[in-house]
Amino acid sequence: MYQRKITPLIQPLLLATILFSGLLASACSAESSSISVLSNQSTPTEIYKLGLAYYEGDSVPEDDDKAFKLFQEAATKGYAPAKHYLGIMYYEGIGVDQDYHKAFEWVQ
């Protein structure tokens, strides 16, 4: 008799657990695909965002060399936030040899 009352309670709980795990898996896969692959027609903003993802290790493995190259590409196209990060990377020596003069130039 005790088992009959619990079984109807367990079934919805089990169903909710299965649905939640499916939603969680789809949310994780959507997050990892939010970083797009760059093309020749990518805007400086897109290039910067991919560089930032590599800089922070967000959705892609952290890679300071790739981040530096992407920031440099976006900065040469005039994107100010990329210039700021280039200055930080030169100042700290992240992904490039430390150079205070170049750091000042990029941040300025």
C-alpha positions in Angstrom: 0.0 0.0 0.0 2.8 2.4 0.8 4.5 1.8 -2.6 1.3 2.6 -4.5 1.2 6.1 -3.0 4.9 6.9 -3.6 5.0 5.6 -7.2 2.8 8.4 -8.6 5.0 10.9 -6.9 8.2 9.5 -8.2 7.1 9.4 -11.8 6.7 13.2 -12.2 9.9 13.8 -10.4 11.8 11.5 -12.7 10.2 13.0 -15.7 11.1 16.5 -14.5 14.7 15.4 -14.0 15.0 13.9 -17.5 13.5 17.1 -19.1 15.8 19.4 -17.1 18.9 17.4 -18.0 17.9 17.6 -21.7 17.4 21.4 -21.4 20.7 21.8 -19.7 22.5 19.8 -22.4 20.9 21.9 -25.2 21.8 25.2 -23.3 25.4 24.1 -23.0 25.7 23.2 -26.7 24.1 26.5 -27.7 26.6 28.4 -25.5 29.6 26.7 -27.1 28.3 27.5 -30.6 27.9 31.2 -29.8 31.5 31.9 -31.0 31.3 32.2 -34.8 34.0 31.4 -37.3 35.5 34.4 -38.9 35.3 35.1 -42.6 36.9 37.7 -44.8 33.8 39.9 -44.3 33.9 39.8 -40.5 33.4 43.2 -38.8 36.0 44.5 -36.3 33.4 43.8 -33.5 33.2 40.1 -34.4 37.0 39.8 -34.6 37.3 41.6 -31.2 34.7 39.3 -29.6 36.5 36.2 -30.8 39.8 37.6 -29.5 38.1 38.3 -26.2 36.9 34.7 -26.1 40.4 33.4 -26.6 41.8 35.9 -24.1 39.3 34.9 -21.4 39.0 31.2 -22.3 35.3 31.7 -22.8 33.7 28.9 -25.0 37.2 28.2 -26.5 40.5 27.2 -24.9 42.5 30.2 -23.6 45.1 31.2 -26.2 46.9 34.4 -25.7 48.7 34.3 -29.1 45.4 34.0 -31.0 43.8 36.7 -28.8 46.7 39.0 -29.6 46.5 38.5 -33.3 42.7 39.0 -33.3 42.9 42.1 -31.2 45.6 43.4 -33.5 43.4 42.8 -36.6 40.4 44.5 -35.0 42.6 47.4 -33.7 44.1 48.1 -37.1 40.5 48.4 -38.4 40.0 51.2 -35.7 38.1 49.2 -33.1 38.8 51.0 -29.8 38.2 48.2 -27.3 40.7 46.0 -29.2 43.3 48.8 -28.9 42.7 48.8 -25.2 43.3 45.1 -24.9 46.4 45.3 -27.0 47.7 47.9 -24.6 47.1 45.6 -21.7 48.7 42.7 -23.4 51.9 44.8 -24.2 51.9 46.2 -20.7 51.6 42.8 -19.0 53.6 40.9 -21.6 50.7 38.5 -22.4 51.0 36.8 -25.8 53.8 39.3 -26.7 57.1 40.6 -25.3 56.5 43.3 -22.7 56.8 46.8 -24.2 55.6 49.8 -22.2 56.1 52.1 -25.1 53.8 50.1 -27.4 51.4 49.7 -24.5 51.1 53.4 -24.1 50.7 53.9 -27.8 47.8 51.4 -28.0 46.0 52.7 -24.9 46.4 56.3 -25.9 
